[in-house]
Each structure stands twice: as structure tokens, then as C-alpha cells.
Amino acid sequence: MRLLDAVEEFERLVEARGGDLMVDEPPLDTIGEPDDPLFLVPTRAADESIAVYIRRLEALTSEIRGRRRDR
């Protein structure tokens, strides 16, 4: 559940900062740029443990939280 909670918190914060999850996470078969690369859910490396990935996602969430809304 901790992974799901971390992803949901990230997504809530992206939306609160004006991000659009449909734009920031384009389908894999399309070429496009996100509104803000910081709003992309990070890809988990093949050798990355869930615990390390969650910490990285939480750090990214904190970085977004520290941003001003108008950026």
C-alpha cells in the first residue's frame, strides 16, 4: 500500500500545481513533451527496490511541494 499511497500523493500534488496527468503522462506510442518534466511519474529501474523507488518518488513529491504554483 505504501507504493500506491506515494503515487497517489504525487498525482494529487501535480494536479494541485496545475499539472494535467493526461498530458504529462503521454501514451508510450506517441511522441510528445510533458507540460513540465518534473510532473512525470519516475520510471522505476529494473534493479531498484520498491523501498528505494518510494523514497525517490517521495523526494520528487517534496520538490514539487516546494515549488510556487505559478511556475
C-alpha positions in Angstrom: 0.0 0.0 0.0 2.9 2.4 0.6 3.7 2.5 -3.1 0.1 3.3 -4.1 -0.1 6.0 -1.4 3.2 7.6 -2.7 2.0 7.6 -6.3 -1.4 9.0 -5.3 0.2 11.7 -3.3 2.4 12.6 -6.2 -0.5 12.8 -8.6 -2.6 14.9 -6.2 0.2 17.4 -5.8 0.8 17.5 -9.6 -2.8 18.3 -10.1 -2.8 20.9 -7.3 0.1 22.6 -9.1 -1.8 22.8 -12.3 -0.4 19.7 -14.0 -2.5 17.6 -16.3 -1.8 13.9 -15.8 -3.1 13.0 -19.2 -0.7 15.5 -20.8 2.2 14.8 -18.5 2.0 11.1 -19.0 1.6 10.6 -22.7 0.9 7.1 -24.2 4.0 5.2 -25.0 3.3 5.1 -28.7 3.2 8.9 -29.0 5.9 11.5 -29.1 5.3 14.5 -27.0 6.7 16.6 -24.3 5.1 16.9 -20.9 3.9 20.3 -19.6 6.6 20.0 -17.0 9.1 17.1 -16.9 9.0 17.3 -13.1 5.4 16.2 -13.3 6.3 12.8 -14.8 6.0 9.8 -12.5 9.5 8.5 -12.5 10.3 5.2 -14.1 11.5 2.5 -11.7 14.8 1.0 -12.7 14.9 -2.8 -13.1 17.4 -3.2 -10.2 15.7 -0.6 -8.0 14.0 -1.9 -4.9 10.4 -0.7 -4.1 11.7 1.0 -0.9 14.3 3.0 -2.9 11.8 3.9 -5.6 9.3 5.1 -3.0 11.9 7.3 -1.3 12.8 8.7 -4.8 9.1 9.4 -5.5 8.6 11.0 -2.1 11.7 13.2 -2.7 10.2 14.3 -6.0 6.9 15.0 -4.4 8.6 17.2 -1.8 10.4 19.0 -4.6 7.1 19.7 -6.3 5.6 20.8 -3.0 8.3 23.4 -2.6 7.6 25.0 -5.9 5.5 28.1 -6.3 2.1 27.5 -8.0 2.8 29.9 -10.9 5.9 28.1 -12.2 
